[in-house]
């Protein structure tokens, strides 16, 4: 019975399909997280923009994952560090809007900022250049 289509217009959310589309506030699927990690995480280029450690460390604002470990990560090999970041990202709770922002666009890359307090992963969106004529 659930696989039968509802009359068109009967449901403004699913449009009769009985399947709800993903929204900006839904949690990312495992498949989407895997794609993001493989295609957008850049471990070769450090994050260098100013940060707000209270917002990222305590509230998680502006980051997709991170750890406050007071430098424990520095003892890891590059492969172990990459695996730690992958596990943190894959096991973390992440809404689509956290990655895309209000604009709804995917970042061009995700960069890691390493510090004495820990590491944090920032989504980077290519800035639009304005040319004055």
N, C-alpha and C positions, 0 to 999 in steps of 0.2 A: 504494500500500500504506500510506503514512504517513497518508493521510486517513481510513483506516478506524478505527472505534472499537475499542479494546481491550475485552475482556470486563470488565463492571463488577467493581470490586474488585481487578482485576489490578495496578493501580498506585496506591499510596496518595498519590502526589504529584499526578498529573493526573486521577485518577478516571476513567480510560479515554478521555479526550478527546485525548490526545497533545499537549495545550497546558498549559504550566505557568502557574499564576497568578502575578502579580507579588507579590513580597514586600517587606517593609520595607527590606531591604538591597539590593534591585535598584536599578540606575541609573534615574533618571527618563527617560521617553520624551521625544522632542522635542516631541510634541504637548502633553504635560503641562507641560513647561517653558514653552512658549509661553502656555498658559492661565494659569499662575501669574504670568508676567511681566505680561501684559495686565490681569489681574484683581486681583492682590494687591500689586504694587509701588506705593508711594505716594511720589512725589517731592516733594509739597507739605508733608509733615509730617516734621520731623527726628526722628531717634532721640535721646533725651535721657537714657536710663538709664545707669548706670555700666557701664563696659566693662573688659575685661582685654586690653590691647593685645598682650601676648605670646601669649596663647591664640588670639586672632583672627588676628593677623598671621603667626604662625609655625606654628600648629597648625590654624587654621581652625575652632576650637570656637565654637559659637553663631552662626555666620554662614552665609549661603547663597552669598555671593560677596563679594569684596573685593579691593582693590589697595593695596599699600604702594608709593606712588609719590612720597612726600615732597612732596606738594602740586602735582604736575604737573596734576592734574585741574582745579585752580582756574583755569587758563587756557582751559578749554573753555567753549563756550556751553552754556546749559541743554539744548539739543537734542543737542549733541555728547556731553555728559555722560550723558544718558539712553541714547544709543546705546552708549556705552562700557560702561555697566552692563548693558544688554541683551546685548551680545556676551560680556561676562565670564560672565554667568549662563547663557546658552545654550551657550557653549563649555566651560563648566566641568563637572567630574565631580561629580554630586550624587546621593546616594541618597535614596529617599523618606523614610527615617527622619530624615535631616538636617532636612527640612522639617516633618515631622509630630511628631517626638519619639516617645518610648516610648508616649505615650497614643494615637497614631495620628490625631490631629486636625490639619487644616490650620490654619495661622495665619490670623488675621483680616486681617492686612496685613503687608507687608514694608517696613521703614523704613530709610533710609540715614543713617548717621552719617558726617559729614565732619570730618576733622581735618587737622592739619599733616602727619601721616605718610601719609595716604591716605583712602580711603573704604571702608566695610563695610556690607553689607546684612543686617539682622537680622529674622528671622521673629518677629512679635508675636502672641501668643495672648491673646484676651480673658480677663482674669482672672475667675474665678468669685467673686461676692460672697457672703459669708456674713452672713446677717441673724440677730442674736441676738434671741431672743424672751423 
